[in-house]
Amino acid sequence: MFLRPEPELDLLSNILSSFHDLFGNIPWKDEDQVKKHIAGIPEMVAKDKDYQNAMKNSDKQNAKIESEKALNKAIINLMTDNMEIFKQFNDNQSFKKLFSEMVFTVTYNKNGDIYKGDAAV
């Protein structure tokens, strides 16, 4: 019996690059700060206890629901540091959908391990 390895996830830097290609036209006031905050959000989401529990003990669909809840919390917590990201997340459904997908792709694993970031960012 051969075990197929799980597909390797894109590095956060590659995902952020794709994200930037799609949403790079947003006129951010401080783009470097926005990139820094966006790069830190997956780790914030991955530390959410409900999300960790869902990854370990539930199916992928329920884990995705918990990921989205954790992302909403992270965005609200970020609101004081970067209102621009909060506004895009709230007002731009394409941004919200793609950002949610990006965070889930980077953080989801069946062991519930906490994503520790990508040194290449």
N, C-alpha and C positions, 0 to 999 in steps of 0.2 A: 504494500500500500504506500503510495506516494502522497506526501502532504504538499499542497501548493502553498507557497508563502503568501501572506497577505500582501496586496499591492503596496508598494512603498509610497508613503504620502509625500507630496511636494513639500519642499522646505517652505517655511513661512515667507521667506524673502521672495521666492518665485510666485507664491500666491499673491503676496502684496503687489508684486510687479503687475500681474494680470489685473488685479483690482484697480491699480492706478491707471492702467491702460483704459479701463472702462469708465472710471470716475475721475480721471486726471483733469478733466475740464472744469471741475468745481473750483471756483475761485477762493481757495482757502486763504485766510489772512496770514497764517503762519504754517506753511505746509510742512516744515520740518517737525514742528511740535505735533501736528496732526499725525504724521507718519509714526512718530515715537509713541503716541497714545494708542494708535491702532495696532501697532506691533505688540503692545503690552496687554491688550484685551484678551487674547486667547488664554494666556496664563491665568488671568483673573477668572475667566469662565471655568477653566479646568479645576480651579481650587474650590468651586462650589460643591458642597457636600451632597446635595440632592442630585446633582449631575454625576458625581463620582459614583454614587449608589446606583443610579440608573444604568451607568455603563457596565457596572459589575453584575447587576442582578436583573436586568430587564433587556428587552429587545432594542434594536437600533432605533426604531420609531419613537419609543418612549424616551430613550436617551436624547434624541434630537429635540423633543419637547422640553426636556429639562435643560438642555443646552441653550435653547432660545430664552427660557426664563432667566437663566444665569446671565445671558448676554444682556437682556433688558436691565437687570440689576446693575451690571457693570457699566452700561451706558449712563444710567441715572447717576451712579457714583461719580462718573467722569464729568458730569454736567458742570460742576463748579470749575474744573480745570479747562474744559474745552466745550463750550456751548455749540461750536460749529458742528462737531461730530454728532452731538445730541440732536441738533436741528436736522441734519441730513438723515439720521436714523429715523427720526419721527416723521419727517415730511416727504422723504423720497423712498417710495416703496421698492424701487429697483435697488437702491443702495442697501436698504435694510435686508432684502432677500439675499443678495449676493454676499453681504457681510456676514449674515447668519450662516450661510453655506460655508464660507471660508473658515469661520471660527470652528464650526462643527467638524469640518474635514481635518483641520489641524489638531484638534484636541481629542477626537473620539478614539477610544481603544477599549477593548473588552475587559481589560484588567482594571480600568478606572485610574490608571496612573495619571499623575498631574503633569501636564505639559509644562516644560521648563523654558520655553523660548528657543529661538534659533540664533546662534552666535553669528550667523552670516548676515543678520539684519543690520 
